[in-house]
């Protein structure tokens, strides 16, 4: 289980419940001509920036989300925080 925080539009954030390991692996594969997640630098941390208290066993991963399709071009920053087991 985890949360996906979308910036700058927090309204697009979501709670995610994975049913199994395959769901977790498939979820993070976002690399097509129209839709990409590009990992952010390890120097970036939403935990530090927002002064969040997050359990040590949670994973924190940041991505630049790029969508380029017939509706237009859109960039955002997304952060996954949660358990991956």
PDB file with SEQRES, HELIX, SHEET and CRYST1 records, atoms N, CA, C and O in Angstrom:
SEQRES   1 A   85  UNK UNK UNK UNK UNK UNK UNK UNK UNK UNK UNK UNK UNK          
SEQRES   2 A   85  UNK UNK UNK UNK UNK UNK UNK UNK UNK UNK UNK UNK UNK          
SEQRES   3 A   85  UNK UNK UNK UNK UNK UNK UNK UNK UNK UNK UNK UNK UNK          
SEQRES   4 A   85  UNK UNK UNK UNK UNK UNK UNK UNK UNK UNK UNK UNK UNK          
SEQRES   5 A   85  UNK UNK UNK UNK UNK UNK UNK UNK UNK UNK UNK UNK UNK          
SEQRES   6 A   85  UNK UNK UNK UNK UNK UNK UNK UNK UNK UNK UNK UNK UNK          
SEQRES   7 A   85  UNK UNK UNK UNK UNK UNK UNK                                  
HELIX    1 AA1 UNK A   10  UNK A   12  5                                   3    
HELIX    2 AA2 UNK A   21  UNK A   27  1                                   7    
HELIX    3 AA3 UNK A   46  UNK A   49  1                                   4    
SHEET    1 AA1 5 UNK A  14  UNK A  16  0                                        
SHEET    2 AA1 5 UNK A   2  UNK A   7 -1                                        
SHEET    3 AA1 5 UNK A  72  UNK A  82 -1                                        
SHEET    4 AA1 5 UNK A  59  UNK A  69 -1                                        
SHEET    5 AA1 5 UNK A  35  UNK A  39 -1                                        
CRYST1    1.000    1.000    1.000  90.00  90.00  90.00 P 1           1          
ATOM      1  N   UNK A   1       0.848  -1.174   0.000  1.00  0.00           N  
ATOM      2  CA  UNK A   1       0.000   0.000   0.000  1.00  0.00           C  
ATOM      3  C   UNK A   1       0.894   1.236   0.000  1.00  0.00           C  
ATOM      4  O   UNK A   1       2.002   1.223   0.536  1.00  0.00           O  
ATOM      5  N   UNK A   2       0.398   2.278  -0.599  1.00  0.00           N  
ATOM      6  CA  UNK A   2       1.164   3.507  -0.625  1.00  0.00           C  
ATOM      7  C   UNK A   2       0.324   4.672  -1.096  1.00  0.00           C  
ATOM      8  O   UNK A   2      -0.855   4.525  -1.421  1.00  0.00           O  
ATOM      9  N   UNK A   3       0.945   5.815  -1.127  1.00  0.00           N  
ATOM     10  CA  UNK A   3       0.298   7.008  -1.665  1.00  0.00           C  
ATOM     11  C   UNK A   3       1.142   7.526  -2.818  1.00  0.00           C  
ATOM     12  O   UNK A   3       2.364   7.378  -2.836  1.00  0.00           O  
ATOM     13  N   UNK A   4       0.469   8.128  -3.767  1.00  0.00           N  
ATOM     14  CA  UNK A   4       1.131   8.763  -4.900  1.00  0.00           C  
ATOM     15  C   UNK A   4       0.741  10.231  -4.849  1.00  0.00           C  
ATOM     16  O   UNK A   4      -0.409  10.584  -5.109  1.00  0.00           O  
ATOM     17  N   UNK A   5       1.699  11.085  -4.515  1.00  0.00           N  
ATOM     18  CA  UNK A   5       1.459  12.519  -4.391  1.00  0.00           C  
ATOM     19  C   UNK A   5       1.844  13.175  -5.711  1.00  0.00           C  
ATOM     20  O   UNK A   5       2.965  13.010  -6.190  1.00  0.00           O  
ATOM     21  N   UNK A   6       0.914  13.915  -6.292  1.00  0.00           N  
ATOM     22  CA  UNK A   6       1.137  14.573  -7.571  1.00  0.00           C  
ATOM     23  C   UNK A   6       1.248  16.081  -7.360  1.00  0.00           C  
ATOM     24  O   UNK A   6       0.383  16.698  -6.738  1.00  0.00           O  
ATOM     25  N   UNK A   7       2.322  16.661  -7.885  1.00  0.00           N  
ATOM     26  CA  UNK A   7       2.545  18.101  -7.765  1.00  0.00           C  
ATOM     27  C   UNK A   7       2.658  18.712  -9.154  1.00  0.00           C  
ATOM     28  O   UNK A   7       3.261  18.081 -10.023  1.00  0.00           O  
ATOM     29  N   UNK A   8       2.148  19.833  -9.407  1.00  0.00           N  
ATOM     30  CA  UNK A   8       1.572  20.765  -8.449  1.00  0.00           C  
ATOM     31  C   UNK A   8       0.100  20.499  -8.130  1.00  0.00           C  
ATOM     32  O   UNK A   8      -0.458  21.164  -7.257  1.00  0.00           O  
ATOM     33  N   UNK A   9      -0.534  19.567  -8.797  1.00  0.00           N  
ATOM     34  CA  UNK A   9      -1.968  19.338  -8.600  1.00  0.00           C  
ATOM     35  C   UNK A   9      -2.219  18.212  -7.606  1.00  0.00           C  
ATOM     36  O   UNK A   9      -2.317  17.048  -7.997  1.00  0.00           O  
ATOM     37  N   UNK A  10      -2.321  18.549  -6.333  1.00  0.00           N  
ATOM     38  CA  UNK A  10      -2.578  17.534  -5.311  1.00  0.00           C  
ATOM     39  C   UNK A  10      -3.888  16.783  -5.546  1.00  0.00           C  
ATOM     40  O   UNK A  10      -4.060  15.674  -5.040  1.00  0.00           O  
ATOM     41  N   UNK A  11      -4.805  17.369  -6.302  1.00  0.00           N  
ATOM     42  CA  UNK A  11      -6.090  16.717  -6.590  1.00  0.00           C  
ATOM     43  C   UNK A  11      -5.902  15.413  -7.354  1.00  0.00           C  
ATOM     44  O   UNK A  11      -6.778  14.549  -7.315  1.00  0.00           O  
ATOM     45  N   UNK A  12      -4.786  15.254  -8.042  1.00  0.00           N  
ATOM     46  CA  UNK A  12      -4.516  14.028  -8.795  1.00  0.00           C  
ATOM     47  C   UNK A  12      -3.817  12.961  -7.958  1.00  0.00           C  
ATOM     48  O   UNK A  12      -3.512  11.883  -8.468  1.00  0.00           O  
ATOM     49  N   UNK A  13      -3.560  13.242  -6.690  1.00  0.00           N  
ATOM     50  CA  UNK A  13      -2.918  12.272  -5.807  1.00  0.00           C  
ATOM     51  C   UNK A  13      -3.867  11.112  -5.538  1.00  0.00           C  
ATOM     52  O   UNK A  13      -5.080  11.231  -5.706  1.00  0.00           O  
ATOM     53  N   UNK A  14      -3.285   9.975  -5.112  1.00  0.00           N  
ATOM     54  CA  UNK A  14      -4.115   8.789  -4.903  1.00  0.00           C  
ATOM     55  C   UNK A  14      -3.511   7.848  -3.878  1.00  0.00           C  
ATOM     56  O   UNK A  14      -2.308   7.868  -3.618  1.00  0.00           O  
ATOM     57  N   UNK A  15      -4.374   7.022  -3.302  1.00  0.00           N  
ATOM     58  CA  UNK A  15      -3.961   5.924  -2.432  1.00  0.00           C  
ATOM     59  C   UNK A  15      -3.958   4.671  -3.294  1.00  0.00           C  
ATOM     60  O   UNK A  15      -4.896   4.439  -4.056  1.00  0.00           O  
ATOM     61  N   UNK A  16      -2.911   3.864  -3.178  1.00  0.00           N  
ATOM     62  CA  UNK A  16      -2.761   2.691  -4.030  1.00  0.00           C  
ATOM     63  C   UNK A  16      -2.646   1.446  -3.159  1.00  0.00           C  
ATOM     64  O   UNK A  16      -1.870   1.417  -2.203  1.00  0.00           O  
ATOM     65  N   UNK A  17      -3.417   0.425  -3.491  1.00  0.00           N  
ATOM     66  CA  UNK A  17      -3.326  -0.868  -2.820  1.00  0.00           C  
ATOM     67  C   UNK A  17      -2.918  -1.897  -3.868  1.00  0.00           C  
ATOM     68  O   UNK A  17      -3.638  -2.127  -4.840  1.00  0.00           O  
ATOM     69  N   UNK A  18      -1.758  -2.512  -3.660  1.00  0.00           N  
ATOM     70  CA  UNK A  18      -1.257  -3.526  -4.579  1.00  0.00           C  
ATOM     71  C   UNK A  18      -1.731  -4.901  -4.125  1.00  0.00           C  
ATOM     72  O   UNK A  18      -1.710  -5.202  -2.932  1.00  0.00           O  
ATOM     73  N   UNK A  19      -2.158  -5.736  -5.072  1.00  0.00           N  
ATOM     74  CA  UNK A  19      -2.618  -7.092  -4.752  1.00  0.00           C  
ATOM     75  C   UNK A  19      -1.465  -8.080  -4.651  1.00  0.00           C  
ATOM     76  O   UNK A  19      -1.597  -9.119  -4.005  1.00  0.00           O  
ATOM     77  N   UNK A  20      -0.354  -7.773  -5.271  1.00  0.00           N  
ATOM     78  CA  UNK A  20       0.779  -8.692  -5.241  1.00  0.00           C  
ATOM     79  C   UNK A  20       2.009  -8.076  -5.865  1.00  0.00           C  
ATOM     80  O   UNK A  20       1.992  -6.931  -6.316  1.00  0.00           O  
ATOM     81  N   UNK A  21       3.096  -8.865  -5.886  1.00  0.00           N  
ATOM     82  CA  UNK A  21       4.367  -8.366  -6.410  1.00  0.00           C  
ATOM     83  C   UNK A  21       4.281  -7.955  -7.874  1.00  0.00           C  
ATOM     84  O   UNK A  21       4.906  -6.973  -8.276  1.00  0.00           O  
ATOM     85  N   UNK A  22       3.515  -8.693  -8.677  1.00  0.00           N  
ATOM     86  CA  UNK A  22       3.393  -8.350 -10.096  1.00  0.00           C  
ATOM     87  C   UNK A  22       2.756  -6.978 -10.282  1.00  0.00           C  
ATOM     88  O   UNK A  22       3.150  -6.221 -11.169  1.00  0.00           O  
ATOM     89  N   UNK A  23       1.767  -6.657  -9.443  1.00  0.00           N  
ATOM     90  CA  UNK A  23       1.137  -5.334  -9.515  1.00  0.00           C  
ATOM     91  C   UNK A  23       2.151  -4.230  -9.238  1.00  0.00           C  
ATOM     92  O   UNK A  23       2.149  -3.190  -9.896  1.00  0.00           O  
ATOM     93  N   UNK A  24       3.012  -4.468  -8.259  1.00  0.00           N  
ATOM     94  CA  UNK A  24       4.022  -3.469  -7.894  1.00  0.00           C  
ATOM     95  C   UNK A  24       4.977  -3.248  -9.062  1.00  0.00           C  
ATOM     96  O   UNK A  24       5.228  -2.109  -9.454  1.00  0.00           O  
ATOM     97  N   UNK A  25       5.510  -4.338  -9.618  1.00  0.00           N  
ATOM     98  CA  UNK A  25       6.464  -4.213 -10.731  1.00  0.00           C  
ATOM     99  C   UNK A  25       5.827  -3.518 -11.928  1.00  0.00           C  
ATOM    100  O   UNK A  25       6.417  -2.605 -12.506  1.00  0.00           O  
ATOM    101  N   UNK A  26       4.622  -3.949 -12.300  1.00  0.00           N  
ATOM    102  CA  UNK A  26       3.940  -3.369 -13.458  1.00  0.00           C  
ATOM    103  C   UNK A  26       3.590  -1.898 -13.250  1.00  0.00           C  
ATOM    104  O   UNK A  26       3.617  -1.114 -14.199  1.00  0.00           O  
ATOM    105  N   UNK A  27       3.264  -1.522 -12.024  1.00  0.00           N  
ATOM    106  CA  UNK A  27       2.853  -0.155 -11.734  1.00  0.00           C  
ATOM    107  C   UNK A  27       3.953   0.855 -12.057  1.00  0.00           C  
ATOM    108  O   UNK A  27       3.667   1.943 -12.558  1.00  0.00           O  
ATOM    109  N   UNK A  28       5.188   0.509 -11.776  1.00  0.00           N  
ATOM    110  CA  UNK A  28       6.288   1.454 -11.933  1.00  0.00           C  
ATOM    111  C   UNK A  28       6.889   1.464 -13.338  1.00  0.00           C  
ATOM    112  O   UNK A  28       7.819   2.227 -13.601  1.00  0.00           O  
ATOM    113  N   UNK A  29       6.378   0.635 -14.239  1.00  0.00           N  
ATOM    114  CA  UNK A  29       6.851   0.649 -15.626  1.00  0.00           C  
ATOM    115  C   UNK A  29       6.013   1.665 -16.393  1.00  0.00           C  
ATOM    116  O   UNK A  29       4.878   1.382 -16.776  1.00  0.00           O  
ATOM    117  N   UNK A  30       6.565   2.821 -16.609  1.00  0.00           N  
ATOM    118  CA  UNK A  30       5.882   3.922 -17.305  1.00  0.00           C  
ATOM    119  C   UNK A  30       6.847   4.509 -18.322  1.00  0.00           C  
ATOM    120  O   UNK A  30       7.463   5.548 -18.079  1.00  0.00           O  
ATOM    121  N   UNK A  31       6.974   3.848 -19.446  1.00  0.00           N  
ATOM    122  CA  UNK A  31       7.927   4.308 -20.452  1.00  0.00           C  
ATOM    123  C   UNK A  31       7.393   4.002 -21.847  1.00  0.00           C  
ATOM    124  O   UNK A  31       7.674   2.947 -22.417  1.00  0.00           O  
ATOM    125  N   UNK A  32       6.629   4.928 -22.378  1.00  0.00           N  
ATOM    126  CA  UNK A  32       6.131   4.792 -23.747  1.00  0.00           C  
ATOM    127  C   UNK A  32       6.394   6.109 -24.478  1.00  0.00           C  
ATOM    128  O   UNK A  32       6.933   7.050 -23.896  1.00  0.00           O  
ATOM    129  N   UNK A  33       6.018   6.169 -25.731  1.00  0.00           N  
ATOM    130  CA  UNK A  33       6.201   7.409 -26.491  1.00  0.00           C  
ATOM    131  C   UNK A  33       5.346   8.548 -25.944  1.00  0.00           C  
ATOM    132  O   UNK A  33       5.675   9.719 -26.132  1.00  0.00           O  
ATOM    133  N   UNK A  34       4.250   8.208 -25.268  1.00  0.00           N  
ATOM    134  CA  UNK A  34       3.283   9.216 -24.830  1.00  0.00           C  
ATOM    135  C   UNK A  34       3.291   9.465 -23.322  1.00  0.00           C  
ATOM    136  O   UNK A  34       2.773  10.479 -22.854  1.00  0.00           O  
ATOM    137  N   UNK A  35       3.877   8.545 -22.571  1.00  0.00           N  
ATOM    138  CA  UNK A  35       3.757   8.612 -21.121  1.00  0.00           C  
ATOM    139  C   UNK A  35       5.035   8.077 -20.488  1.00  0.00           C  
ATOM    140  O   UNK A  35       5.398   6.920 -20.704  1.00  0.00           O  
ATOM    141  N   UNK A  36       5.726   8.919 -19.701  1.00  0.00           N  
ATOM    142  CA  UNK A  36       6.986   8.497 -19.086  1.00  0.00           C  
ATOM    143  C   UNK A  36       7.062   8.945 -17.630  1.00  0.00           C  
ATOM    144  O   UNK A  36       6.545   9.996 -17.254  1.00  0.00           O  
ATOM    145  N   UNK A  37       7.721   8.119 -16.825  1.00  0.00           N  
ATOM    146  CA  UNK A  37       8.136   8.507 -15.493  1.00  0.00           C  
ATOM    147  C   UNK A  37       9.656   8.489 -15.497  1.00  0.00           C  
ATOM    148  O   UNK A  37      10.265   7.447 -15.735  1.00  0.00           O  
ATOM    149  N   UNK A  38      10.266   9.629 -15.238  1.00  0.00           N  
ATOM    150  CA  UNK A  38      11.717   9.753 -15.217  1.00  0.00           C  
ATOM    151  C   UNK A  38      12.141   9.937 -13.757  1.00  0.00           C  
ATOM    152  O   UNK A  38      11.720  10.901 -13.118  1.00  0.00           O  
ATOM    153  N   UNK A  39      12.972   9.025 -13.213  1.00  0.00           N  
ATOM    154  CA  UNK A  39      13.370   9.139 -11.805  1.00  0.00           C  
ATOM    155  C   UNK A  39      14.026  10.489 -11.512  1.00  0.00           C  
ATOM    156  O   UNK A  39      14.842  10.982 -12.290  1.00  0.00           O  
ATOM    157  N   UNK A  40      13.652  11.071 -10.376  1.00  0.00           N  
ATOM    158  CA  UNK A  40      14.267  12.320  -9.927  1.00  0.00           C  
ATOM    159  C   UNK A  40      15.606  12.024  -9.263  1.00  0.00           C  
ATOM    160  O   UNK A  40      15.865  10.894  -8.847  1.00  0.00           O  
ATOM    161  N   UNK A  41      16.434  13.019  -9.168  1.00  0.00           N  
ATOM    162  CA  UNK A  41      17.741  12.896  -8.532  1.00  0.00           C  
ATOM    163  C   UNK A  41      17.588  12.412  -7.090  1.00  0.00           C  
ATOM    164  O   UNK A  41      16.630  12.764  -6.402  1.00  0.00           O  
ATOM    165  N   UNK A  42      18.546  11.601  -6.646  1.00  0.00           N  
ATOM    166  CA  UNK A  42      18.544  11.144  -5.254  1.00  0.00           C  
ATOM    167  C   UNK A  42      18.742  12.297  -4.277  1.00  0.00           C  
ATOM    168  O   UNK A  42      18.493  12.146  -3.081  1.00  0.00           O  
ATOM    169  N   UNK A  43      19.188  13.445  -4.775  1.00  0.00           N  
ATOM    170  CA  UNK A  43      19.356  14.628  -3.923  1.00  0.00           C  
ATOM    171  C   UNK A  43      18.023  15.253  -3.539  1.00  0.00           C  
ATOM    172  O   UNK A  43      17.959  16.045  -2.600  1.00  0.00           O  
ATOM    173  N   UNK A  44      16.954  14.906  -4.258  1.00  0.00           N  
ATOM    174  CA  UNK A  44      15.620  15.444  -3.984  1.00  0.00           C  
ATOM    175  C   UNK A  44      14.914  14.559  -2.967  1.00  0.00           C  
ATOM    176  O   UNK A  44      15.078  13.339  -2.990  1.00  0.00           O  
ATOM    177  N   UNK A  45      14.133  15.157  -2.080  1.00  0.00           N  
ATOM    178  CA  UNK A  45      13.395  14.385  -1.085  1.00  0.00           C  
ATOM    179  C   UNK A  45      12.159  15.154  -0.642  1.00  0.00           C  
ATOM    180  O   UNK A  45      12.262  16.236  -0.063  1.00  0.00           O  
ATOM    181  N   UNK A  46      10.993  14.587  -0.919  1.00  0.00           N  
ATOM    182  CA  UNK A  46       9.762  15.209  -0.439  1.00  0.00           C  
ATOM    183  C   UNK A  46       9.714  15.155   1.087  1.00  0.00           C  
ATOM    184  O   UNK A  46       9.120  16.023   1.725  1.00  0.00           O  
ATOM    185  N   UNK A  47      10.337  14.139   1.664  1.00  0.00           N  
ATOM    186  CA  UNK A  47      10.373  14.021   3.118  1.00  0.00           C  
ATOM    187  C   UNK A  47      11.101  15.215   3.729  1.00  0.00           C  
ATOM    188  O   UNK A  47      10.639  15.778   4.722  1.00  0.00           O  
ATOM    189  N   UNK A  48      12.218  15.600   3.156  1.00  0.00           N  
ATOM    190  CA  UNK A  48      12.975  16.752   3.644  1.00  0.00           C  
ATOM    191  C   UNK A  48      12.263  18.059   3.315  1.00  0.00           C  
ATOM    192  O   UNK A  48      12.122  18.929   4.174  1.00  0.00           O  
ATOM    193  N   UNK A  49      11.815  18.194   2.066  1.00  0.00           N  
ATOM    194  CA  UNK A  49      11.178  19.440   1.627  1.00  0.00           C  
ATOM    195  C   UNK A  49       9.933  19.772   2.436  1.00  0.00           C  
ATOM    196  O   UNK A  49       9.710  20.931   2.787  1.00  0.00           O  
ATOM    197  N   UNK A  50       9.122  18.762   2.733  1.00  0.00           N  
ATOM    198  CA  UNK A  50       7.860  18.986   3.445  1.00  0.00           C  
ATOM    199  C   UNK A  50       7.960  18.679   4.942  1.00  0.00           C  
ATOM    200  O   UNK A  50       6.975  18.802   5.671  1.00  0.00           O  
ATOM    201  N   UNK A  51       9.159  18.277   5.398  1.00  0.00           N  
ATOM    202  CA  UNK A  51       9.382  17.931   6.809  1.00  0.00           C  
ATOM    203  C   UNK A  51       8.407  16.836   7.266  1.00  0.00           C  
ATOM    204  O   UNK A  51       7.766  16.951   8.311  1.00  0.00           O  
ATOM    205  N   UNK A  52       8.313  15.769   6.452  1.00  0.00           N  
ATOM    206  CA  UNK A  52       7.405  14.660   6.734  1.00  0.00           C  
ATOM    207  C   UNK A  52       8.073  13.635   7.647  1.00  0.00           C  
ATOM    208  O   UNK A  52       9.279  13.405   7.562  1.00  0.00           O  
ATOM    209  N   UNK A  53       7.281  13.029   8.511  1.00  0.00           N  
ATOM    210  CA  UNK A  53       7.741  11.907   9.321  1.00  0.00           C  
ATOM    211  C   UNK A  53       7.215  10.645   8.642  1.00  0.00           C  
ATOM    212  O   UNK A  53       6.007  10.421   8.583  1.00  0.00           O  
ATOM    213  N   UNK A  54       8.130   9.827   8.132  1.00  0.00           N  
ATOM    214  CA  UNK A  54       7.772   8.637   7.365  1.00  0.00           C  
ATOM    215  C   UNK A  54       8.493   7.448   7.995  1.00  0.00           C  
ATOM    216  O   UNK A  54       9.686   7.540   8.285  1.00  0.00           O  
ATOM    217  N   UNK A  55       7.788   6.328   8.213  1.00  0.00           N  
ATOM    218  CA  UNK A  55       8.443   5.149   8.796  1.00  0.00           C  
ATOM    219  C   UNK A  55       9.680   4.730   7.993  1.00  0.00           C  
ATOM    220  O   UNK A  55       9.705   4.842   6.767  1.00  0.00           O  
ATOM    221  N   UNK A  56      10.698   4.248   8.700  1.00  0.00           N  
ATOM    222  CA  UNK A  56      11.960   3.870   8.060  1.00  0.00           C  
ATOM    223  C   UNK A  56      11.802   2.762   7.031  1.00  0.00           C  
ATOM    224  O   UNK A  56      12.592   2.683   6.090  1.00  0.00           O  
ATOM    225  N   UNK A  57      10.792   1.897   7.191  1.00  0.00           N  
ATOM    226  CA  UNK A  57      10.634   0.778   6.259  1.00  0.00           C  
ATOM    227  C   UNK A  57       9.799   1.143   5.028  1.00  0.00           C  
ATOM    228  O   UNK A  57       9.536   0.276   4.195  1.00  0.00           O  
ATOM    229  N   UNK A  58       9.383   2.389   4.896  1.00  0.00           N  
ATOM    230  CA  UNK A  58       8.659   2.840   3.704  1.00  0.00           C  
ATOM    231  C   UNK A  58       9.656   3.257   2.620  1.00  0.00           C  
ATOM    232  O   UNK A  58      10.753   3.736   2.908  1.00  0.00           O  
ATOM    233  N   UNK A  59       9.249   3.063   1.391  1.00  0.00           N  
ATOM    234  CA  UNK A  59      10.037   3.479   0.233  1.00  0.00           C  
ATOM    235  C   UNK A  59       9.561   4.862  -0.203  1.00  0.00           C  
ATOM    236  O   UNK A  59       8.362   5.140  -0.188  1.00  0.00           O  
ATOM    237  N   UNK A  60      10.491   5.725  -0.589  1.00  0.00           N  
ATOM    238  CA  UNK A  60      10.158   7.041  -1.137  1.00  0.00           C  
ATOM    239  C   UNK A  60      10.830   7.140  -2.503  1.00  0.00           C  
ATOM    240  O   UNK A  60      12.053   7.051  -2.612  1.00  0.00           O  
ATOM    241  N   UNK A  61      10.018   7.324  -3.540  1.00  0.00           N  
ATOM    242  CA  UNK A  61      10.554   7.429  -4.899  1.00  0.00           C  
ATOM    243  C   UNK A  61       9.919   8.621  -5.595  1.00  0.00           C  
ATOM    244  O   UNK A  61       8.698   8.770  -5.586  1.00  0.00           O  
ATOM    245  N   UNK A  62      10.738   9.463  -6.193  1.00  0.00           N  
ATOM    246  CA  UNK A  62      10.242  10.629  -6.916  1.00  0.00           C  
ATOM    247  C   UNK A  62      10.461  10.488  -8.412  1.00  0.00           C  
ATOM    248  O   UNK A  62      11.478   9.955  -8.856  1.00  0.00           O  
ATOM    249  N   UNK A  63       9.486  10.978  -9.192  1.00  0.00           N  
ATOM    250  CA  UNK A  63       9.551  10.892 -10.647  1.00  0.00           C  
ATOM    251  C   UNK A  63       9.064  12.187 -11.281  1.00  0.00           C  
ATOM    252  O   UNK A  63       8.205  12.879 -10.736  1.00  0.00           O  
ATOM    253  N   UNK A  64       9.624  12.497 -12.436  1.00  0.00           N  
ATOM    254  CA  UNK A  64       9.058  13.534 -13.300  1.00  0.00           C  
ATOM    255  C   UNK A  64       8.133  12.790 -14.253  1.00  0.00           C  
ATOM    256  O   UNK A  64       8.566  11.893 -14.977  1.00  0.00           O  
ATOM    257  N   UNK A  65       6.870  13.162 -14.252  1.00  0.00           N  
ATOM    258  CA  UNK A  65       5.889  12.536 -15.139  1.00  0.00           C  
ATOM    259  C   UNK A  65       5.742  13.402 -16.384  1.00  0.00           C  
ATOM    260  O   UNK A  65       5.513  14.608 -16.286  1.00  0.00           O  
ATOM    261  N   UNK A  66       5.874  12.787 -17.546  1.00  0.00           N  
ATOM    262  CA  UNK A  66       5.735  13.505 -18.814  1.00  0.00           C  
ATOM    263  C   UNK A  66       4.660  12.814 -19.637  1.00  0.00           C  
ATOM    264  O   UNK A  66       4.756  11.623 -19.934  1.00  0.00           O  
ATOM    265  N   UNK A  67       3.636  13.577 -20.002  1.00  0.00           N  
ATOM    266  CA  UNK A  67       2.570  13.075 -20.865  1.00  0.00           C  
ATOM    267  C   UNK A  67       2.572  13.941 -22.116  1.00  0.00           C  
ATOM    268  O   UNK A  67       2.489  15.167 -22.037  1.00  0.00           O  
ATOM    269  N   UNK A  68       2.669  13.297 -23.257  1.00  0.00           N  
ATOM    270  CA  UNK A  68       2.681  14.004 -24.537  1.00  0.00           C  
ATOM    271  C   UNK A  68       1.799  13.218 -25.503  1.00  0.00           C  
ATOM    272  O   UNK A  68       2.256  12.288 -26.167  1.00  0.00           O  
ATOM    273  N   UNK A  69       0.529  13.609 -25.567  1.00  0.00           N  
ATOM    274  CA  UNK A  69      -0.413  12.884 -26.428  1.00  0.00           C  
ATOM    275  C   UNK A  69      -1.282  13.860 -27.209  1.00  0.00           C  
ATOM    276  O   UNK A  69      -0.982  15.052 -27.268  1.00  0.00           O  
ATOM    277  N   UNK A  70      -2.348  13.361 -27.802  1.00  0.00           N  
ATOM    278  CA  UNK A  70      -3.204  14.205 -28.647  1.00  0.00           C  
ATOM    279  C   UNK A  70      -3.880  15.339 -27.873  1.00  0.00           C  
ATOM    280  O   UNK A  70      -4.329  16.316 -28.473  1.00  0.00           O  
ATOM    281  N   UNK A  71      -3.953  15.213 -26.545  1.00  0.00           N  
ATOM    282  CA  UNK A  71      -4.559  16.270 -25.729  1.00  0.00           C  
ATOM    283  C   UNK A  71      -3.568  17.362 -25.347  1.00  0.00           C  
ATOM    284  O   UNK A  71      -3.963  18.400 -24.815  1.00  0.00           O  
ATOM    285  N   UNK A  72      -2.274  17.136 -25.615  1.00  0.00           N  
ATOM    286  CA  UNK A  72      -1.275  18.146 -25.304  1.00  0.00           C  
ATOM    287  C   UNK A  72      -0.099  17.593 -24.533  1.00  0.00           C  
ATOM    288  O   UNK A  72       0.048  16.383 -24.358  1.00  0.00           O  
ATOM    289  N   UNK A  73       0.731  18.508 -24.078  1.00  0.00           N  
ATOM    290  CA  UNK A  73       1.950  18.172 -23.345  1.00  0.00           C  
ATOM    291  C   UNK A  73       1.767  18.586 -21.896  1.00  0.00           C  
ATOM    292  O   UNK A  73       1.307  19.693 -21.619  1.00  0.00           O  
ATOM    293  N   UNK A  74       2.128  17.692 -20.954  1.00  0.00           N  
ATOM    294  CA  UNK A  74       1.928  17.962 -19.540  1.00  0.00           C  
ATOM    295  C   UNK A  74       3.090  17.369 -18.755  1.00  0.00           C  
ATOM    296  O   UNK A  74       3.498  16.236 -19.006  1.00  0.00           O  
ATOM    297  N   UNK A  75       3.622  18.134 -17.804  1.00  0.00           N  
ATOM    298  CA  UNK A  75       4.657  17.650 -16.897  1.00  0.00           C  
ATOM    299  C   UNK A  75       4.196  17.847 -15.467  1.00  0.00           C  
ATOM    300  O   UNK A  75       3.552  18.842 -15.138  1.00  0.00           O  
ATOM    301  N   UNK A  76       4.534  16.886 -14.623  1.00  0.00           N  
ATOM    302  CA  UNK A  76       4.279  17.023 -13.195  1.00  0.00           C  
ATOM    303  C   UNK A  76       5.362  16.262 -12.446  1.00  0.00           C  
ATOM    304  O   UNK A  76       6.186  15.571 -13.044  1.00  0.00           O  
ATOM    305  N   UNK A  77       5.343  16.401 -11.150  1.00  0.00           N  
ATOM    306  CA  UNK A  77       6.263  15.670 -10.288  1.00  0.00           C  
ATOM    307  C   UNK A  77       5.408  14.755  -9.430  1.00  0.00           C  
ATOM    308  O   UNK A  77       4.406  15.188  -8.861  1.00  0.00           O  
ATOM    309  N   UNK A  78       5.798  13.500  -9.337  1.00  0.00           N  
ATOM    310  CA  UNK A  78       5.032  12.568  -8.512  1.00  0.00           C  
ATOM    311  C   UNK A  78       5.971  11.872  -7.528  1.00  0.00           C  
ATOM    312  O   UNK A  78       7.136  11.603  -7.821  1.00  0.00           O  
ATOM    313  N   UNK A  79       5.421  11.598  -6.366  1.00  0.00           N  
ATOM    314  CA  UNK A  79       6.171  10.935  -5.306  1.00  0.00           C  
ATOM    315  C   UNK A  79       5.374   9.738  -4.819  1.00  0.00           C  
ATOM    316  O   UNK A  79       4.196   9.863  -4.482  1.00  0.00           O  
ATOM    317  N   UNK A  80       6.022   8.569  -4.781  1.00  0.00           N  
ATOM    318  CA  UNK A  80       5.422   7.383  -4.187  1.00  0.00           C  
ATOM    319  C   UNK A  80       6.008   7.225  -2.799  1.00  0.00           C  
ATOM    320  O   UNK A  80       7.225   7.266  -2.618  1.00  0.00           O  
ATOM    321  N   UNK A  81       5.129   7.044  -1.814  1.00  0.00           N  
ATOM    322  CA  UNK A  81       5.557   6.795  -0.438  1.00  0.00           C  
ATOM    323  C   UNK A  81       4.756   5.602   0.055  1.00  0.00           C  
ATOM    324  O   UNK A  81       3.526   5.635   0.047  1.00  0.00           O  
ATOM    325  N   UNK A  82       5.441   4.549   0.483  1.00  0.00           N  
ATOM    326  CA  UNK A  82       4.693   3.408   0.990  1.00  0.00           C  
ATOM    327  C   UNK A  82       5.517   2.152   1.144  1.00  0.00           C  
ATOM    328  O   UNK A  82       6.745   2.159   1.058  1.00  0.00           O  
ATOM    329  N   UNK A  83       4.787   1.062   1.377  1.00  0.00           N  
ATOM    330  CA  UNK A  83       5.384  -0.251   1.558  1.00  0.00           C  
ATOM    331  C   UNK A  83       5.402  -0.987   0.230  1.00  0.00           C  
ATOM    332  O   UNK A  83       4.409  -0.998  -0.498  1.00  0.00           O  
ATOM    333  N   UNK A  84       6.517  -1.589  -0.074  1.00  0.00           N  
ATOM    334  CA  UNK A  84       6.599  -2.459  -1.246  1.00  0.00           C  
ATOM    335  C   UNK A  84       7.129  -3.792  -0.741  1.00  0.00           C  
ATOM    336  O   UNK A  84       8.302  -3.923  -0.391  1.00  0.00           O  
ATOM    337  N   UNK A  85       6.241  -4.774  -0.711  1.00  0.00           N  
ATOM    338  CA  UNK A  85       6.634  -6.106  -0.198  1.00  0.00           C  
ATOM    339  C   UNK A  85       6.241  -7.164  -1.168  1.00  0.00           C  
ATOM    340  O   UNK A  85       6.482  -8.346  -0.924  1.00  0.00           O  
TER     341      UNK A  85                                                      
END                                                                             
